[in-house]
């Protein structure tokens, strides 16, 4: 998807932003597998509006190069205070860094957007220093029925099957690019503190799958979601499964 041809950059943070506690949860999840010692430089590949960029720099006490192909997403990212973060226009298939420039590559929910995933994985290996790690948060076809908006927008099942990759594909892609898998877990991640909050986030349509639905179909699904939210417990959080991989450069 060409985000620059959509309204998504201006609403992305409202629709896909994190509560500080959730962001900290993910930083701790990453650090539990990839300790901060020896991490001086991080590539935030497919950084979007920079949801993680400044937080990665602060948590790991590192310099961050945040790369994205969307100039409008980068424009939104640059509005945020970001010490030791440099935002750069570029793609996963042609990362604008020299060889062995970083100690960690972070990729969050964008691997399925790469036009050539194998080339992107090879680029990750090229820019990583010896022993460096790729930390990957990903959606996968294996989890489609567990994603919270799917029951309300039935066509998203087929769209997700068309757009996402399988867990096996993700693993093999990195193994073929010269990595070894050192960690994989399914993380239960909170996307909203309640179903009403979730419905308000979904209303921004800041999701590349939901953006593909016809307007009438999206409106009907949103209405169904809001009806469900009105019956749910007010404090019931909305959880989605996220596959978290760590690959090491061999």
C-alpha positions as a Python dict, from the first residue, in 0.01 Angstrom:
ca = {
    (1, 'X'): (0, 0, 0),
    (2, 'X'): (122, 350, -89),
    (3, 'X'): (46, 535, 234),
    (4, 'X'): (120, 868, 66),
    (5, 'X'): (-191, 820, -148),
    (6, 'X'): (-413, 776, 158),
    (7, 'X'): (-523, 982, 458),
    (8, 'X'): (-370, 724, 689),
    (9, 'X'): (-56, 920, 792),
    (10, 'X'): (-263, 1194, 958),
    (11, 'X'): (-478, 949, 1158),
    (12, 'X'): (-231, 668, 1217),
    (13, 'X'): (-134, 763, 1571),
    (14, 'X'): (-496, 809, 1674),
    (15, 'X'): (-591, 471, 1531),
    (16, 'X'): (-278, 268, 1605),
    (17, 'X'): (-108, 451, 1891),
    (18, 'X'): (-8, 287, 2218),
    (19, 'X'): (-73, 367, 2579),
    (20, 'X'): (264, 430, 2753),
    (21, 'X'): (223, 111, 2956),
    (22, 'X'): (182, -97, 2639),
    (23, 'X'): (484, 62, 2473),
    (24, 'X'): (693, -4, 2784),
    (25, 'X'): (565, -363, 2792),
    (26, 'X'): (694, -419, 2440),
    (27, 'X'): (1030, -257, 2509),
    (28, 'X'): (1074, -485, 2810),
    (29, 'X'): (968, -786, 2600),
    (30, 'X'): (1237, -702, 2344),
    (31, 'X'): (1504, -633, 2605),
    (32, 'X'): (1434, -964, 2779),
    (33, 'X'): (1562, -1142, 2467),
    (34, 'X'): (1807, -882, 2336),
    (35, 'X'): (1985, -720, 2633),
    (36, 'X'): (2095, -363, 2578),
    (37, 'X'): (2467, -420, 2633),
    (38, 'X'): (2652, -366, 2309),
    (39, 'X'): (2358, -208, 2127),
    (40, 'X'): (2476, 133, 2015),
    (41, 'X'): (2290, 169, 1685),
    (42, 'X'): (1939, 53, 1592),
    (43, 'X'): (1755, 52, 1260),
    (44, 'X'): (1380, 105, 1298),
    (45, 'X'): (1281, -32, 959),
    (46, 'X'): (936, 71, 841),
    (47, 'X'): (911, 317, 1128),
    (48, 'X'): (588, 479, 1007),
    (49, 'X'): (502, 770, 1234),
    (50, 'X'): (782, 677, 1474),
    (51, 'X'): (572, 497, 1735),
    (52, 'X'): (882, 312, 1857),
    (53, 'X'): (1172, 525, 1735),
    (54, 'X'): (1233, 759, 2029),
    (55, 'X'): (1136, 491, 2279),
    (56, 'X'): (1396, 251, 2136),
    (57, 'X'): (1663, 521, 2159),
    (58, 'X'): (1579, 595, 2522),
    (59, 'X'): (1529, 236, 2638),
    (60, 'X'): (1848, 100, 2482),
    (61, 'X'): (2050, 423, 2522),
    (62, 'X'): (2125, 401, 2151),
    (63, 'X'): (2124, 596, 1828),
    (64, 'X'): (1831, 513, 1600),
    (65, 'X'): (1798, 547, 1224),
    (66, 'X'): (1427, 530, 1142),
    (67, 'X'): (1354, 443, 779),
    (68, 'X'): (1022, 447, 593),
    (69, 'X'): (916, 468, 226),
    (70, 'X'): (628, 707, 303),
    (71, 'X'): (729, 1072, 310),
    (72, 'X'): (400, 1166, 477),
    (73, 'X'): (448, 911, 754),
    (74, 'X'): (799, 1047, 809),
    (75, 'X'): (659, 1399, 823),
    (76, 'X'): (429, 1293, 1106),
    (77, 'X'): (719, 1117, 1280),
    (78, 'X'): (937, 1427, 1270),
    (79, 'X'): (675, 1622, 1465),
    (80, 'X'): (767, 1424, 1777),
    (81, 'X'): (1059, 1496, 2005),
    (82, 'X'): (1316, 1232, 1921),
    (83, 'X'): (1663, 1269, 2072),
    (84, 'X'): (1925, 1063, 1890),
    (85, 'X'): (1677, 961, 1620),
    (86, 'X'): (1738, 1032, 1253),
    (87, 'X'): (1444, 986, 1014),
    (88, 'X'): (1541, 879, 663),
    (89, 'X'): (1339, 807, 350),
    (90, 'X'): (1408, 460, 216),
    (91, 'X'): (1277, 108, 164),
    (92, 'X'): (1334, -231, 320),
    (93, 'X'): (1469, -362, -8),
    (94, 'X'): (1731, -83, -34),
    (95, 'X'): (1817, 32, 317),
    (96, 'X'): (2008, 364, 301),
    (97, 'X'): (2288, 251, 535),
    (98, 'X'): (2641, 123, 482),
    (99, 'X'): (2734, -237, 557),
    (100, 'X'): (2746, -340, 925),
    (101, 'X'): (2608, -8, 1048),
    (102, 'X'): (2375, -125, 1329),
    (103, 'X'): (2353, -374, 1615),
    (104, 'X'): (1977, -433, 1597),
    (105, 'X'): (1705, -408, 1336),
    (106, 'X'): (1352, -354, 1464),
    (107, 'X'): (1057, -428, 1234),
    (108, 'X'): (704, -380, 1364),
    (109, 'X'): (400, -505, 1173),
    (110, 'X'): (535, -407, 832),
    (111, 'X'): (716, -716, 703),
    (112, 'X'): (411, -806, 494),
    (113, 'X'): (436, -467, 319),
    (114, 'X'): (777, -537, 168),
    (115, 'X'): (748, -600, -205),
    (116, 'X'): (1043, -840, -189),
    (117, 'X'): (1065, -992, 160),
    (118, 'X'): (1371, -1200, 76),
    (119, 'X'): (1560, -893, -39),
    (120, 'X'): (1453, -705, 275),
    (121, 'X'): (1586, -986, 495),
    (122, 'X'): (1913, -983, 302),
    (123, 'X'): (1936, -607, 354),
    (124, 'X'): (1886, -659, 727),
    (125, 'X'): (2182, -898, 730),
    (126, 'X'): (2394, -656, 527),
    (127, 'X'): (2347, -362, 763),
    (128, 'X'): (2384, -567, 1084),
    (129, 'X'): (2714, -608, 1259),
    (130, 'X'): (2838, -958, 1346),
    (131, 'X'): (2601, -1121, 1594),
    (132, 'X'): (2339, -850, 1545),
    (133, 'X'): (1971, -922, 1588),
    (134, 'X'): (1648, -864, 1400),
    (135, 'X'): (1351, -812, 1633),
    (136, 'X'): (1032, -866, 1436),
    (137, 'X'): (672, -807, 1541),
    (138, 'X'): (443, -958, 1281),
    (139, 'X'): (91, -1051, 1193),
    (140, 'X'): (55, -1394, 1034),
    (141, 'X'): (-205, -1592, 843),
    (142, 'X'): (-188, -1853, 1119),
    (143, 'X'): (-357, -1610, 1362),
    (144, 'X'): (-631, -1454, 1147),
    (145, 'X'): (-925, -1589, 1346),
    (146, 'X'): (-774, -1446, 1666),
    (147, 'X'): (-752, -1085, 1545),
    (148, 'X'): (-1021, -887, 1728),
    (149, 'X'): (-1175, -695, 1438),
    (150, 'X'): (-1218, -997, 1208),
    (151, 'X'): (-1562, -1109, 1339),
    (152, 'X'): (-1706, -764, 1269),
    (153, 'X'): (-1556, -725, 921),
    (154, 'X'): (-1592, -1072, 762),
    (155, 'X'): (-1416, -986, 436),
    (156, 'X'): (-1097, -912, 628),
    (157, 'X'): (-1037, -1287, 657),
    (158, 'X'): (-970, -1314, 284),
    (159, 'X'): (-783, -983, 273),
    (160, 'X'): (-556, -1090, 556),
    (161, 'X'): (-491, -1420, 382),
    (162, 'X'): (-392, -1228, 70),
    (163, 'X'): (-174, -973, 247),
    (164, 'X'): (-9, -1150, 540),
    (165, 'X'): (247, -1428, 535),
    (166, 'X'): (259, -1753, 729),
    (167, 'X'): (485, -1808, 1028),
    (168, 'X'): (674, -2069, 828),
    (169, 'X'): (732, -1824, 542),
    (170, 'X'): (869, -1559, 779),
    (171, 'X'): (1108, -1803, 942),
    (172, 'X'): (1234, -1954, 618),
    (173, 'X'): (1286, -1611, 463),
    (174, 'X'): (1528, -1510, 736),
    (175, 'X'): (1701, -1848, 752),
    (176, 'X'): (1765, -1830, 377),
    (177, 'X'): (1906, -1479, 421),
    (178, 'X'): (2172, -1596, 666),
    (179, 'X'): (2003, -1578, 1006),
    (180, 'X'): (1923, -1828, 1280),
    (181, 'X'): (1606, -1816, 1484),
    (182, 'X'): (1685, -1764, 1852),
    (183, 'X'): (1342, -1678, 1985),
    (184, 'X'): (976, -1690, 1891),
    (185, 'X'): (670, -1634, 2107),
    (186, 'X'): (310, -1531, 2068),
    (187, 'X'): (260, -1218, 2274),
    (188, 'X'): (-85, -1117, 2395),
    (189, 'X'): (-75, -744, 2331),
    (190, 'X'): (-332, -494, 2452),
    (191, 'X'): (-461, -275, 2169),
    (192, 'X'): (-720, -86, 2373),
    (193, 'X'): (-828, -64, 2733),
    (194, 'X'): (-1191, -139, 2649),
    (195, 'X'): (-1408, -236, 2352),
    (196, 'X'): (-1548, 117, 2331),
    (197, 'X'): (-1195, 256, 2311),
    (198, 'X'): (-1114, -6, 2049),
    (199, 'X'): (-1415, 95, 1839),
    (200, 'X'): (-1302, 458, 1848),
    (201, 'X'): (-956, 358, 1733),
    (202, 'X'): (-1094, 142, 1453),
    (203, 'X'): (-1315, 433, 1341),
    (204, 'X'): (-999, 614, 1224),
    (205, 'X'): (-947, 332, 970),
    (206, 'X'): (-573, 349, 1021),
    (207, 'X'): (-522, -13, 918),
    (208, 'X'): (-414, -116, 570),
    (209, 'X'): (-659, -408, 565),
    (210, 'X'): (-962, -209, 679),
    (211, 'X'): (-869, 64, 430),
    (212, 'X'): (-933, -185, 149),
    (213, 'X'): (-1299, -236, 242),
    (214, 'X'): (-1573, -44, 58),
    (215, 'X'): (-1704, 246, 266),
    (216, 'X'): (-2048, 92, 322),
    (217, 'X'): (-1898, -237, 432),
    (218, 'X'): (-1662, -63, 673),
    (219, 'X'): (-1949, 143, 818),
    (220, 'X'): (-2157, -171, 875),
    (221, 'X'): (-1870, -347, 1048),
    (222, 'X'): (-1797, -46, 1266),
    (223, 'X'): (-2163, -30, 1369),
    (224, 'X'): (-2154, -399, 1465),
    (225, 'X'): (-1836, -343, 1663),
    (226, 'X'): (-1991, -49, 1848),
    (227, 'X'): (-2300, -254, 1928),
    (228, 'X'): (-2079, -525, 2076),
    (229, 'X'): (-1875, -268, 2269),
    (230, 'X'): (-2193, -139, 2433),
    (231, 'X'): (-2256, -485, 2580),
    (232, 'X'): (-1899, -563, 2687),
    (233, 'X'): (-1762, -503, 3034),
    (234, 'X'): (-1638, -140, 3051),
    (235, 'X'): (-1295, -243, 3175),
    (236, 'X'): (-1244, -541, 2945),
    (237, 'X'): (-923, -486, 2746),
    (238, 'X'): (-898, -582, 2380),
    (239, 'X'): (-612, -821, 2314),
    (240, 'X'): (-450, -930, 1990),
    (241, 'X'): (-185, -1197, 1939),
    (242, 'X'): (143, -1070, 1795),
    (243, 'X'): (416, -1305, 1681),
    (244, 'X'): (751, -1186, 1810),
    (245, 'X'): (1067, -1325, 1644),
    (246, 'X'): (1433, -1267, 1716),
    (247, 'X'): (1681, -1371, 1448),
    (248, 'X'): (2059, -1352, 1486),
    (249, 'X'): (2299, -1281, 1201),
    (250, 'X'): (2517, -1585, 1138),
}
